[in-house]
Amino acid sequence: MHVSVGSMLLGLGGCGYYASRTAHKAQVTMIGMTEQDVQACAGIPTKTQTIDDHVKIFEYQRGRNIGTATTSTLIPVQSVVNIVRDVGGGDGNSCIADFRIVDGKVRDVYYSGDDDMLVGTDGVCSSVVRGCVRRAVPSGSPPNFWRTSAFIQPQPAKQPPASVAPAPASSTDAISGAAPTMPTVAPGTTLPVKVLAVTPATVPSGTPAQVPQTSAATVPATNAVSTPQK
């Protein structure tokens, strides 16, 4: 009896693990897949929403039937299953898978709904993407073992921030002393020359013109020396 109960618990423990890994593997391998290939491997979407000229959403809704375990007089199978479901958080039966398509290729894959199985997360959604994972699709991405887990969804890579183009420099931002930029002129082309009229400065008639006056330099007189006559 103990061996039978242990085998049953081991089987319940594996229920959902591989399905969850399949669902999370699709969130890696389906990135870059064309929308034609998505419909070929996953089927026609339940809903399609066009966001703009570049982005559209494919939504798939799938359900899962949960059977009832057979209970015998020696092994209360259904009672054990109910206990495991209550402790593990229940056994989901619905999945909503949304594919964000950008310019005709898958950018992101999201899961929602009551999609967790006994072990792992999003295991119910494996029914949507199973056909896209079990057979490689040329337009998809290669698998990554280290990013595939039964319990954690692979996180998308962060997009680098968009670079801002520098604003053109204004006349006030010009560097002092910089040489002026000369326009490019084709050979044989003459530039138009604008002649500016120059008006001579006029002096008011009531104000006499100030003419600098010069004075003769005075030379000091010298005593004449008389010569004796013979």
Buried (B, 14 or more C-beta within 10 A) or exposed (E): EEEEBEEBBEEBEEBBBBBBBBBBBBBBBBBEBBBEBBEBBBEEBEEEEEEEEEEBBBBBBBEBEEEEBEEEEEBBBEEBBEEBBEEBEEBBBBBBBBBBBEEEBBEBBBBEBBBBBBBBBBBBBBBBBBBBBEEEBEBBEEEEEEBBBBEEBBEEEEEEEEEEEEEEEEEEEEEEEEEEEEEEEEEEEEEEEEEEEEEEEEEEEEEEEEEEEEEEEEEEEEEEEEEEEE
